[in-house]
Amino acid sequence: LMDWSKIAPHFEADGSLRDIYICGTSIDDWASVWTALIVEPRCLAFTIDGELSTVPSVVTTAFLLGRAHSVCASYALGRQRLNCHFFSEEEIEFDLDPRDVVGPDEAKQLAEFMTRMGRVTSKEVRLTPENEVGSAIARYEPVTDELVWMPITA
């Protein structure tokens, strides 16, 4: 179970983002994640060079566009925006502003999203400080189908 008082410090504004990583992925994992995201079209926005565009029906289109343009998919999770930039087929990464996780409701939404992504890829999903793939704030384990929060201890 999540104890908000013990994980809240992970979301204090410090000028950096938080990242969600799914490592060791392939284009097939990307396709599974993309399929899960596009089933809720009102939650997904897609931009090319900062301009709102039509959401591609397949993720390979995003990667092709990314060769010549800056592309971003932004998934609305309540008040949170999870942004994906298509950096690499080997790693799926979303970033989020920690200031949007203001209480246990938002943390629960984040946990549910991570669990869903872990289930569709059958891979570990980590929430980390920005660019710190090895420092988990929370981790979804597909073997146990559980998400575990790492509390900050005094």
C-alpha positions in Angstrom: 0.0 0.0 0.0 1.0 3.6 -0.7 1.6 5.9 2.3 1.4 9.4 0.7 3.2 11.0 3.7 6.3 8.8 2.9 6.4 9.3 -0.8 5.3 12.9 -1.1 8.9 14.2 -0.8 9.6 12.5 -4.2 7.2 15.0 -5.8 8.4 18.2 -4.3 9.3 20.8 -6.9 13.1 20.9 -7.5 13.2 22.2 -11.0 13.5 18.7 -12.6 11.0 16.3 -14.0 10.2 12.7 -13.1 10.5 9.9 -15.6 8.7 6.7 -16.3 10.9 4.1 -17.9 10.2 0.8 -19.6 13.6 -0.6 -20.5 14.7 -3.4 -22.9 11.8 -2.7 -25.3 11.3 -3.3 -29.0 9.0 -1.8 -31.6 6.5 -4.5 -30.6 6.4 -3.2 -27.0 6.0 0.4 -28.4 3.1 -0.9 -30.5 1.5 -2.4 -27.4 1.9 0.8 -25.4 0.6 2.9 -28.4 -2.4 0.7 -28.7 -3.2 1.2 -25.0 -2.8 5.0 -25.3 -4.9 5.6 -28.5 -7.9 3.7 -27.1 -8.6 6.9 -25.2 -8.2 9.6 -27.9 -9.5 12.4 -25.7 -6.5 11.8 -23.4 -3.8 11.8 -26.1 -2.4 14.8 -28.0 0.4 14.6 -30.6 2.6 17.5 -31.7 5.1 17.8 -34.5 7.6 20.7 -34.0 5.3 22.0 -31.2 2.2 22.1 -33.5 -0.8 20.0 -32.6 -1.3 17.2 -35.2 -3.4 14.2 -35.9 -2.4 11.2 -33.6 -0.8 8.6 -35.8 -2.7 5.2 -35.9 0.6 3.3 -35.6 3.7 4.2 -33.5 6.1 3.6 -36.3 4.8 6.8 -37.9 5.9 8.7 -34.8 9.4 7.3 -35.1 9.5 8.1 -38.9 8.4 11.7 -38.2 10.9 11.9 -35.4 13.8 11.5 -37.8 13.2 15.0 -39.2 11.0 16.7 -36.6 10.5 17.1 -32.9 7.6 14.8 -32.0 5.8 14.4 -28.7 2.8 12.4 -27.5 1.2 13.9 -24.4 -1.1 11.7 -22.4 -3.5 13.3 -20.0 -3.8 11.5 -16.7 -6.1 13.6 -14.6 -4.2 16.9 -14.0 -1.0 15.2 -15.0 0.6 15.3 -18.5 2.8 12.3 -19.4 5.0 13.3 -22.3 6.7 10.8 -24.6 9.4 11.9 -27.1 10.2 8.6 -29.0 14.0 8.8 -28.3 14.7 5.1 -28.8 13.0 1.8 -29.7 14.9 0.1 -26.8 13.4 2.3 -24.1 10.0 3.8 -23.6 10.1 7.0 -21.6 7.5 9.4 -20.3 8.3 12.5 -18.4 6.0 14.4 -16.0 6.1 17.5 -13.8 6.2 16.4 -10.1 4.1 19.5 -9.2 1.1 17.8 -10.8 1.3 14.9 -8.3 -0.3 16.8 -5.3 -1.7 14.0 -3.3 -2.6 10.3 -3.0 -5.2 10.5 -5.8 -2.6 11.6 -8.4 -0.1 9.0 -7.1 -2.8 6.3 -7.4 -3.5 7.4 -11.0 0.3 7.3 -11.8 0.5 3.8 -10.2 -2.5 2.6 -12.3 -0.9 3.9 -15.4 2.5 2.3 -14.7 0.7 -1.0 -13.9 -1.2 -0.8 -17.2 2.0 -0.2 -19.2 3.7 -3.0 -17.4 0.9 -5.4 -18.1 0.8 -4.5 -21.8 4.5 -5.0 -22.2 5.1 -7.7 -19.6 8.1 -5.5 -18.5 9.3 -3.7 -15.4 8.2 -0.1 -15.2 10.0 2.5 -13.1 9.2 6.0 -11.9 12.4 7.8 -11.3 14.0 11.2 -10.7 14.8 12.8 -14.1 17.4 10.8 -16.1 18.1 8.4 -13.2 16.8 5.1 -14.6 18.5 3.3 -11.7 16.9 5.3 -8.9 13.3 4.1 -8.5 10.6 6.1 -6.8 8.1 3.3 -7.7 8.5 0.1 -9.5 6.0 -2.2 -11.2 7.1 -5.9 -11.3 5.4 -8.0 -14.0 6.3 -11.3 -12.3 4.3 -10.3 -9.1 1.9 -7.9 -10.9 2.6 -5.4 -8.1 3.7 -1.8 -7.9 5.9 -0.9 -5.0 6.6 2.6 -3.8 10.0 3.4 -2.3 9.4 5.7 0.7 11.8 8.4 1.7 13.1 7.6 5.2 14.5 10.1 7.6 
